[in-house]
Each structure stands twice: as structure tokens, then as C-alpha cells.
Amino acid sequence: MCSFVAGLPLPAFAIGPLHLLSSSQDSAEQSLYTPDLSCLAWLDAQPAARSVLYVSLGSLACVDRGVFEEMAWGLAGSGVPFLWVVRPGSVTGTGGGGGEEVPPLPDGFNEEVRNRGKIVTWAPQREVLAHAAIGAFWTHCGWNSILESVCGGVPMLVQPCFADQMVNARYVTREWGVGMEVGEEIERETVAKVVTKVMVGEDGPLMREKARRLQMQASAATSSAMDGLVQYVLSL
């Protein structure tokens, strides 16, 4: 890419991440679904910084009923506070909800996680990832989600589903060192173990420090590229 840009007949400016240049209001207006803003008040009420795991598999990815239940019981077994986006139609198969219905949670799940978990149909993701209470992000590795997590300085648990998400997950875990794989087979015991390692284990602080450095690099890249473009235009 650098060689390609260098060979162009005109100057090129790679400006981004672009959402660092827009407001929170822009984020809400561009959302595909109506966000449940009560989750922000719930995060405000959490007693400790970086204590909550945010879980969202984006606006398109779906899982089958078995995976959904393993995710649920893995979260319950971890003992970690969590904010979970359960989108209408995001679970397939028997008992998945289907269509535009919100998938039903496993029997007894709400009682198991009472006062520790918050479940919404959609969240204002950028604001959530910028919140001090968020300690990690369980993501499908869509590029927008990764950029928002990087810009928030938040480490990730990765569960790629399709397309470029596999490559994105590799960068998060193996190249940048700011994430950990949930596993190809989603099982409750593995989920609980990985969540605990990232949120309260020894791996968490190192990944958070790497995420913080990446956050600073993203911020610097956005401002420097924009400044360069402005200076070039003014020089014409």
C-alpha cells in the first residue's frame, strides 16, 4: 500500500479512523437500530473501572441456539459483570427467536446473573467502548467494531464469523497482541475461562497497556493526516 501511494501522481492522505472526527450525536443518527441508552446509566452505576465485559456480535452476524446458550452460561460462569447486546433475529434454529423477535434467554439465566448483567437489543457502541467501566469487548471482529475498540483503548475477545473478520481477528490477537480468541467451538467452560483471563487474570493488564498504546497511535494518525491535508490545501 505504501508503495502504491508513493507512486501516485498527486499527494494522498490516509485520514482515519474517521469516527474520531465525528460527534456522539452523529454516531447515534447513523446507527442501524435504535440504541437502548439505559445501558449508559447502568455503566455509570458500576463500582469499579474496567470491570464490565461488553458483548456484541454486530448488526449482521448470527449464531445458532446452541452457541447462544453456551455464550450465556459462559458469561454466567465467569462471575464478571457484562453488558450484552442480543439483537432481534440474531439467533437461528429452534427456539432462536427468528425474524425480528428477541431471542429468549436460557431458563434460569436471569436469576443466575441478577444485578451483574445488563442485556439490551442494541447499544450506542462508540459511547460504550469509551466508558471507563468497560474492561474488554467480545466482538465478531467487524472492522468498524475493531476501530472503535482500538480508539477506546479496549482489549478484545474475538469470535470472527465470516469474510474479513478472520483476518481482522488474527491482527487483533497475533499481530497487535490486544485480544484473545474465544475458541472455534464455543463452550461455556472455555468462555468462562477466557473471560476471566482477560478481565481479572494476568493477561488483562498487558493487553490493556498494548491497547492503550494502539489507541494513542490511532489518535495521532488521524490528527496528523488531517493536518497534512489542510496544510496541502492551504498551500495551493
Buried (B, 14 or more C-beta within 10 A) or exposed (E): EEEEEEEEEEEEBEBBBEBBEEEEEEBBEEBEEEBBEEBBEBBEEBEEEBBBBBBBBBBEBBBEBBBBBBBBBBBBBBEBBBBBBBBBBBBBBEEBBEEEEBBBBBEEBEEBBEEBBBBBBBBBBBBBBBBEBBBBBBBBBBEBBBBBBBBBBBBBBBBBBEEEBEEBBBBBBEEBBBBBBBBEEBBBEBBBBBBBBBBBEEBBEEBBBBBBBBBEEBBEBBEEBBEBBEEEEEEE
